[in-house]
Amino acid sequence: MQAVVYPAANAMDLRAVAEPVAGPGQALVRVRATTICATDFKIQAGLFPGTRFPHIPGHEWSGDVVAVGPDVDEVAPGDRVGVEVHVGCGRCPRCLEGLYNLCDNYGNVAKGHAHIGFTVPGGLADYCAVPVKALHRLPPSLDYDQGAMTDNVGVALWAVERARLQAGERVAVIGPGAIGLLAMQVARAMGAAQVLMVGTRADRLRQAELLGADALVDAAATNAVAAVRDLTGGRGADVVVEFAGSEQAARDALQMARRGGRVVLGGATGPGRELSGVDLSVVVRGHLDVLGSVANPKGVSARGVALMAKGLVDVRPLITHHLPLDEFPRAWSLFRDREDGAIRVMLHPTGS
């Protein structure tokens, strides 16, 4: 089969590799739609300690089950599935709490852990063998492109749920990338009275407006903190969700929240970002809840799929390009350089 391979850190190739086989507790999936995100650049750079080279990446994808391993009856050949990427060992304290994204046995395949596309082979290939715990059947109303966003929707939904959003509250989302645009839609679906989108790219802000943002804040042209406070009647947002990944975005998030508000930081998934220059009294005297959010535990992706199927979250405008898998280098540069308004570049393996 054909697959994208990182032979070593900071290198990539497209080559023929052996087709995987479904082992115990696994299903073999023919990949129909697969994409890349900013995290793939961090994986390629060797910034995730669990990644071993050579490595097949890919953690946003969907496809058809073509075979199952011994004793697997949760899915069957012919099932259309989307994938979430974290599979915990199932026996450490964090997994037993449902927080398998924080598995204490991260990277230990022998104990059952798998981080698909990070520590085990992923879906930038014709086929991928994955634990059935990672699979979500797609409703008939969703196509493969939508199914490939299963993990992304789960990430956005978990971040908003971390904020304990209540119906009628005011929300500011920082970072109109794919996850931020999904978080904005999730907040609306959960009953937010006002959702503001904060960003620095005019094209992404326009997309947020088309997807239902109540107001836009161009952080490149104005004081974003002052603008959010003005738009929320001077008090600040009840909830701020940050998916920009920059130090400035995190600092702004703390300043945008009302007294007693909640701030969720979800953008800085790789090392190297430091939250310097923050007056801690903003947090202490503001009585803020400041939360980190990573990935999507507790089966939240299944509910994200339901939101897509109901039409409450629309991922289709975020899929801006379509290419065959053998044009991966072009997809990589399109996404990296944000050419032609690229948000998600969807690849379709030729073997599928």
Phi and psi in degrees as a GROMACS rama.xvg file:
@    title "Ramachandran Plot"
@    xaxis  label "Phi"
@    yaxis  label "Psi"
@TYPE xy
-95.5121  140.448  GLN-2
-151.196  151.088  ALA-3
-78.3761  133.773  VAL-4
-130.488  133.534  VAL-5
-95.4024  100.55  TYR-6
-68.2574  -27.0806  PRO-7
-160.231  170.638  ALA-8
-57.8862  137.745  ALA-9
64.7851  28.5703  ASN-10
-139.988  153.659  ALA-11
-152.279  156.455  MET-12
-153.289  160.971  ASP-13
-122.678  117.507  LEU-14
-147.803  168.342  ARG-15
-84.5251  132.184  ALA-16
-134.439  167.567  VAL-17
-68.6363  140.214  ALA-18
-70.3798  133.773  GLU-19
-71.8794  165.466  PRO-20
-123.049  138.97  VAL-21
-70.9681  121.636  ALA-22
-94.4938  -172.075  GLY-23
-55.2101  131.835  PRO-24
74.7852  10.0283  GLY-25
-119.219  163.569  GLN-26
-128.139  145.345  ALA-27
-94.523  124.595  LEU-28
-116.757  129.298  VAL-29
-79.7751  120.056  ARG-30
-78.3883  125.773  VAL-31
-104.416  -33.9608  ARG-32
-145.854  133.326  ALA-33
-151.629  148.104  THR-34
-142.897  -178.448  THR-35
-125.43  159.337  ILE-36
-141.344  -179.996  CYS-37
-60.8171  -29.2611  ALA-38
-61.9873  -30.5125  THR-39
-62.2525  -29.8812  ASP-40
-68.2959  -37.5056  PHE-41
-69.2424  -38.7214  LYS-42
-62.9476  -46.3181  ILE-43
-61.5022  -33.4021  GLN-44
-77.5749  -3.41984  ALA-45
78.8409  25.6055  GLY-46
-86.4113  -5.33011  LEU-47
-105.856  118.201  PHE-48
-63.7361  -22.8671  PRO-49
-82.4719  -8.30451  GLY-50
-79.8402  131.142  THR-51
-118.662  131.638  ARG-52
-95.9188  147.425  PHE-53
-68.9432  153.002  PRO-54
-142.787  139.206  HIS-55
-98.8495  114.545  ILE-56
-84.1436  -173.204  PRO-57
116.919  108.132  GLY-58
-130.862  10.2159  HIS-59
-128.984  96.2249  GLU-60
-161.331  169.084  TRP-61
-148.6  169.06  SER-62
176.1  -159.873  GLY-63
-113.495  136.105  ASP-64
-70.5531  128.152  VAL-65
-113.487  -18.0498  VAL-66
-162.207  155.818  ALA-67
-128.99  154.736  VAL-68
-81.7664  179.978  GLY-69
-57.1039  138.001  PRO-70
64.453  19.0505  ASP-71
-94.9089  120.792  VAL-72
-131.306  6.34493  ASP-73
-72.79  -31.7414  GLU-74
-134.113  165.029  VAL-75
-140.003  157.162  ALA-76
-52.3368  134.617  PRO-77
101.608  -18.4552  GLY-78
-66.6144  136.482  ASP-79
-91.7751  129.334  ARG-80
-137.205  148.409  VAL-81
-107.432  161.172  GLY-82
-121.801  133.652  VAL-83
-103.282  152.948  GLU-84
-97.2525  -17.8542  VAL-85
-94.314  126.255  HIS-86
-127.691  114.193  VAL-87
-83.2795  171.037  GLY-88
-68.2486  -26.1629  CYS-89
85.9868  1.13342  GLY-90
-134.361  -8.60056  ARG-91
-80.9912  165.196  CYS-92
-55.572  -40.0129  PRO-93
-67.8649  -43.1864  ARG-94
-63.1753  -38.8966  CYS-95
-67.0511  -20.4769  LEU-96
-84.7282  -5.28362  GLU-97
90.4409  -0.203077  GLY-98
-94.141  59.906  LEU-99
-69.3168  -12.3382  TYR-100
-68.7188  -16.1423  ASN-101
-112.548  24.5004  LEU-102
-48.0414  130.185  CYS-103
-68.2496  -17.2896  ASP-104
-104.427  33.6605  ASN-105
-51.6717  129.451  TYR-106
84.5219  -5.86486  GLY-107
-93.5612  90.3047  ASN-108
-61.9512  -35.1452  VAL-109
-60.7919  -27.7347  ALA-110
-95.2125  5.26623  LYS-111
99.6712  0.671093  GLY-112
-78.1486  143.092  HIS-113
-149.724  130.247  ALA-114
-117.272  97.1482  HIS-115
-64.9272  125.399  ILE-116
85.4242  -4.78001  GLY-117
-115.318  -59.479  PHE-118
-108.039  -15.3546  THR-119
-130.824  162.131  VAL-120
-57.0055  144.074  PRO-121
-111.649  -161.774  GLY-122
-99.2638  15.2629  GLY-123
-86.7036  63.2842  LEU-124
-162.905  170.014  ALA-125
-67.8017  -36.7041  ASP-126
-138.276  154.765  TYR-127
-148.126  134.586  CYS-128
-99.0553  123.834  ALA-129
-136.541  154.258  VAL-130
-60.0928  139.679  PRO-131
-64.4157  -21.1703  VAL-132
-62.806  -18.4638  LYS-133
-88.4395  -6.20232  ALA-134
-98.9125  141.922  LEU-135
-128.268  121.813  HIS-136
-62.5133  138.899  ARG-137
-90.7873  131.227  LEU-138
-62.0886  154.928  PRO-139
-56.397  -26.8658  PRO-140
-75.3201  -12.0024  SER-141
-103.994  136.121  LEU-142
-91.7694  -179.026  ASP-143
-66.6226  -36.411  TYR-144
-60.5174  -44.7218  ASP-145
-64.7171  -40.6391  GLN-146
-61.7431  -30.7248  GLY-147
-67.223  -13.8121  ALA-148
-95.7404  10.1551  MET-149
-52.7408  -47.5372  THR-150
-68.4049  -42.0685  ASP-151
-59.3477  -45.4039  ASN-152
-63.1919  -38.2502  VAL-153
-63.0169  -40.7004  GLY-154
-60.8232  -46.0429  VAL-155
-64.898  -43.8772  ALA-156
-64.2138  -42.5244  LEU-157
-62.9493  -40.2446  TRP-158
-62.4402  -43.5359  ALA-159
-68.2872  -37.8186  VAL-160
-67.9072  -33.9687  GLU-161
-57.6092  -31.5288  ARG-162
-79.2361  -4.78676  ALA-163
54.9154  44.745  ARG-164
-59.2345  133.816  LEU-165
-111.455  148.28  GLN-166
-55.1105  137.608  ALA-167
90.9051  -3.24309  GLY-168
-85.4198  165.468  GLU-169
-103.629  132.51  ARG-170
-125.215  136.419  VAL-171
-114.916  128.749  ALA-172
-111.286  127.231  VAL-173
-105.713  122.706  ILE-174
105.084  90.546  GLY-175
-86.1626  45.4098  PRO-176
-81.0315  -168.852  GLY-177
-58.3175  -47.8662  ALA-178
-69.7679  -40.56  ILE-179
-62.4833  -41.3924  GLY-180
-65.8857  -32.7663  LEU-181
-71.9087  -41.2645  LEU-182
-60.965  -37.8556  ALA-183
-60.1451  -44.8492  MET-184
-68.5851  -38.6001  GLN-185
-61.324  -43.6503  VAL-186
-60.5375  -41.2032  ALA-187
-64.6336  -42.3888  ARG-188
-63.1269  -29.0662  ALA-189
-89.2305  6.49186  MET-190
98.6313  15.1266  GLY-191
-59.7828  139.085  ALA-192
-78.8832  -27.7157  ALA-193
-148.913  131.199  GLN-194
-126.378  119.932  VAL-195
-104.955  141.5  LEU-196
-113.947  127.764  MET-197
-114.123  128.798  VAL-198
-163.566  179.872  GLY-199
-117.208  -6.95409  THR-200
-107.787  121.965  ARG-201
-61.9876  -38.3853  ALA-202
-66.5761  -38.0957  ASP-203
-69.7984  -36.874  ARG-204
-65.492  -37.3141  LEU-205
-63.3187  -38.3799  ARG-206
-64.3262  -39.2913  GLN-207
-61.4505  -39.5623  ALA-208
-63.143  -43.1818  GLU-209
-64.4244  -29.2667  LEU-210
-89.6011  3.61982  LEU-211
110.737  11.5809  GLY-212
-60.4613  139.245  ALA-213
-76.8745  -28.7179  ASP-214
-158.438  154.074  ALA-215
-117.278  143.754  LEU-216
-126.194  115.191  VAL-217
-87.506  100.178  ASP-218
-70.3583  -13.5571  ALA-219
-82.2392  -16.7645  ALA-220
-118.014  -8.71727  ALA-221
-148.982  168.536  THR-222
-75.1262  105.797  ASN-223
-64.2431  -38.6495  ALA-224
-62.8996  -48.3197  VAL-225
-62.3043  -39.4041  ALA-226
-64.5954  -44.0371  ALA-227
-64.2964  -41.545  VAL-228
-64.6774  -39.0105  ARG-229
-64.3742  -41.9049  ASP-230
-71.0785  -18.0255  LEU-231
-106.916  26.9474  THR-232
73.0993  20.8569  GLY-233
90.2851  -7.88582  GLY-234
-97.6939  -24.4341  ARG-235
102.303  166.43  GLY-236
-78.82  146.291  ALA-237
-65.5664  -38.3887  ASP-238
-133.51  134.53  VAL-239
-122.781  126.281  VAL-240
-117.313  122.32  VAL-241
-109.601  123.662  GLU-242
-131.444  25.3878  PHE-243
-85.3594  -33.1786  ALA-244
84.7096  6.924  GLY-245
-106.106  158.94  SER-246
-62.2336  -41.0926  GLU-247
-64.3326  -39.0743  GLN-248
-62.1513  -40.282  ALA-249
-67.2081  -41.905  ALA-250
-61.8241  -44.0866  ARG-251
-62.5963  -39.0796  ASP-252
-58.2825  -41.8786  ALA-253
-65.2209  -33.8341  LEU-254
-80.1367  -23.2545  GLN-255
-80.6532  -20.8178  MET-256
-77.1519  144.544  ALA-257
-68.9623  166.337  ARG-258
-60.9251  129.621  ARG-259
80.3411  9.16853  GLY-260
-82.5928  -178.269  GLY-261
-124.134  136.26  ARG-262
-124.243  127.98  VAL-263
-115.929  122.22  VAL-264
-103.504  117.004  LEU-265
-130.283  1.60017  GLY-266
-87.7506  -33.1911  GLY-267
-88.7493  77.9469  ALA-268
-84.694  -13.7436  THR-269
-109.248  161.499  GLY-270
-71.381  164.681  PRO-271
109.625  -9.32259  GLY-272
-98.2507  129.258  ARG-273
-122.566  132.846  GLU-274
-90.0134  75.4635  LEU-275
-93.8075  162.802  SER-276
74.1434  20.3169  GLY-277
-97.9923  126.272  VAL-278
-76.5192  109.593  ASP-279
-62.2742  -20.0505  LEU-280
-66.5029  -22.4299  SER-281
-60.3162  -39.3477  VAL-282
-78.5527  -47.5599  VAL-283
-70.2051  -53.5368  VAL-284
-75.0669  -24.6221  ARG-285
-79.1858  -7.71223  GLY-286
53.8559  45.5131  HIS-287
-86.75  144.444  LEU-288
-93.3944  117.143  ASP-289
-114.333  117.655  VAL-290
-123.814  142.084  LEU-291
-91.0229  152.999  GLY-292
-142.463  125.085  SER-293
-134.067  130.666  VAL-294
61.7855  -147.404  ALA-295
-155.056  84.7095  ASN-296
-84.8474  -170.891  PRO-297
55.1784  28.7376  LYS-298
65.9576  19.7336  GLY-299
-62.4797  -26.9041  VAL-300
-61.4493  -31.4301  SER-301
-61.9745  -38.5214  ALA-302
-73.6552  -29.6207  ARG-303
-64.7295  -40.4337  GLY-304
-61.1222  -39.8301  VAL-305
-63.8379  -37.3668  ALA-306
-64.4509  -39.4586  LEU-307
-64.4997  -45.534  MET-308
-62.9788  -31.9289  ALA-309
-79.284  -10.9243  LYS-310
83.7765  10.4439  GLY-311
-82.0289  -22.1393  LEU-312
-129.243  124.636  VAL-313
-113.029  110.967  ASP-314
-91.4812  -13.3771  VAL-315
-60.3647  -39.586  ARG-316
-66.1508  -16.183  PRO-317
-83.2007  -14.4084  LEU-318
-94.0768  99.188  ILE-319
-97.2335  -18.2131  THR-320
-143.081  152.934  HIS-321
-132.326  129.876  HIS-322
-144.287  152.884  LEU-323
-70.3916  158.683  PRO-324
-60.1172  -31.6921  LEU-325
-72.0259  -2.63546  ASP-326
-104.649  28.317  GLU-327
-54.717  -43.3587  PHE-328
-56.3328  -37.6053  PRO-329
-67.6066  -42.2231  ARG-330
-61.234  -40.8501  ALA-331
-59.6805  -47.7039  TRP-332
-70.9731  -36.6773  SER-333
-56.7452  -48.5641  LEU-334
-71.2998  -44.5544  PHE-335
-59.9145  -43.2414  ARG-336
-94.734  1.44979  ASP-337
54.2709  41.3668  ARG-338
-70.0127  144.107  GLU-339
53.2253  38.0084  ASP-340
68.3247  25.1594  GLY-341
-60.7001  129.535  ALA-342
-114.743  -62.7729  ILE-343
-126.455  126.663  ARG-344
-100.874  111.65  VAL-345
-90.8098  129.095  MET-346
-106.41  144.049  LEU-347
-125.418  105.81  HIS-348
-55.7951  136.545  PRO-349
-66.7517  -28.4802  THR-350
-72.4991  -10.2828  GLY-351
